[in-house]
């Protein structure tokens, strides 16, 4: 990943924050024309400060917590909602069944 200056503000209505466990670094994927990705580093305090500078302190802290726990977090900025992204084992995802119960 090439080093590029971080954007002044986050583009788009959502972003994905990934925690790369092997490199111990956060990578943010943003919704711009180039679908850019930026390496934010592995120092949590610096990543928190970056989100604060972007004006997304609360959602940023939630994203950091969830990304560290699950590997990645998708953040829907207008809704101030953060959801975990993770892979399920194929056998487990096939075992999930939703059935309607009679009323």
SULGIPE-V842556 format. One record per residue. N is the residue number from 1. RES is the residue in one small letter. SS is DSSP state (h for helix, s for strand, l for the rest). PSI is psi in degrees with one decimal (* if undefined). BURIAL is 1 if it has 9 or more other C-alpha atoms within 8 Angstrom, else 0. Layout:
# SULGIPE-V842556
n->[N | N]
res->[RES | RES]
ss->[SS | SS]
psi->[PSI | PSI]
burial->[BURIAL | BURIAL]
This chain:
# SULGIPE-V842556
n->[1 | 2 | 3 | 4 | 5 | 6 | 7 | 8 | 9 | 10 | 11 | 12 | 13 | 14 | 15 | 16 | 17 | 18 | 19 | 20 | 21 | 22 | 23 | 24 | 25 | 26 | 27 | 28 | 29 | 30 | 31 | 32 | 33 | 34 | 35 | 36 | 37 | 38 | 39 | 40 | 41 | 42 | 43 | 44 | 45 | 46 | 47 | 48 | 49 | 50 | 51 | 52 | 53 | 54 | 55 | 56 | 57 | 58 | 59 | 60 | 61 | 62 | 63 | 64 | 65 | 66 | 67 | 68 | 69 | 70 | 71 | 72 | 73 | 74 | 75 | 76 | 77 | 78 | 79 | 80 | 81 | 82 | 83 | 84 | 85 | 86 | 87 | 88 | 89 | 90 | 91 | 92 | 93 | 94 | 95 | 96 | 97 | 98 | 99 | 100 | 101 | 102 | 103]
res->[x | x | x | x | x | x | x | x | x | x | x | x | x | x | x | x | x | x | x | x | x | x | x | x | x | x | x | x | x | x | x | x | x | x | x | x | x | x | x | x | x | x | x | x | x | x | x | x | x | x | x | x | x | x | x | x | x | x | x | x | x | x | x | x | x | x | x | x | x | x | x | x | x | x | x | x | x | x | x | x | x | x | x | x | x | x | x | x | x | x | x | x | x | x | x | x | x | x | x | x | x | x | x]
ss->[l | l | l | l | l | l | l | l | l | l | l | l | l | s | s | s | s | s | s | s | l | l | l | l | s | s | s | s | s | s | l | l | l | l | l | l | s | s | s | s | s | l | l | h | h | h | h | h | h | h | h | h | h | l | l | l | h | h | h | h | h | h | h | h | h | h | h | h | h | h | l | s | s | s | s | s | l | l | l | l | s | s | s | s | s | l | l | l | l | h | h | h | h | h | h | l | l | l | l | l | l | l | l]
psi->[126.1 | 148.0 | 124.2 | 152.6 | 143.0 | 149.4 | 153.3 | -34.7 | 157.1 | 126.8 | 158.2 | -176.4 | -4.1 | 162.7 | 161.9 | 127.6 | 121.2 | 137.9 | 111.3 | 105.9 | -34.3 | -43.5 | -10.0 | 57.1 | 151.4 | 137.4 | 129.8 | 132.4 | 121.9 | 161.7 | 80.6 | -176.8 | -31.0 | -0.9 | 56.9 | 153.9 | 143.6 | 136.8 | 116.6 | -5.5 | -179.3 | 0.7 | 109.5 | -40.1 | -38.0 | -37.0 | -41.7 | -42.6 | -39.7 | -44.3 | -37.5 | -41.8 | -31.9 | -8.4 | 21.7 | 51.1 | -52.7 | -50.9 | -30.7 | -43.5 | -38.6 | -42.8 | -41.1 | -47.2 | -46.8 | -40.5 | -41.2 | -34.4 | -42.3 | -11.5 | -30.8 | 154.5 | 134.8 | 129.5 | 121.6 | 99.4 | -49.6 | -31.5 | -8.0 | 47.6 | 137.9 | 129.2 | 141.9 | 146.8 | 125.6 | 156.4 | 139.3 | 145.7 | 138.6 | -42.4 | -38.5 | -41.9 | -31.1 | -25.8 | -16.9 | 124.8 | 133.2 | 121.2 | 143.3 | 138.7 | 139.7 | 144.2 | *]
burial->[0 | 0 | 0 | 0 | 0 | 0 | 0 | 0 | 0 | 0 | 0 | 0 | 0 | 1 | 1 | 1 | 1 | 1 | 1 | 1 | 0 | 0 | 0 | 1 | 1 | 1 | 1 | 1 | 1 | 1 | 1 | 0 | 0 | 0 | 0 | 1 | 0 | 1 | 1 | 1 | 1 | 0 | 0 | 0 | 0 | 0 | 1 | 1 | 1 | 0 | 1 | 1 | 0 | 1 | 0 | 1 | 1 | 0 | 1 | 1 | 1 | 1 | 1 | 1 | 0 | 1 | 1 | 1 | 0 | 1 | 1 | 1 | 1 | 1 | 1 | 1 | 1 | 0 | 0 | 0 | 1 | 1 | 0 | 1 | 1 | 0 | 0 | 0 | 0 | 0 | 0 | 0 | 0 | 0 | 0 | 0 | 0 | 0 | 0 | 0 | 0 | 0 | 0]
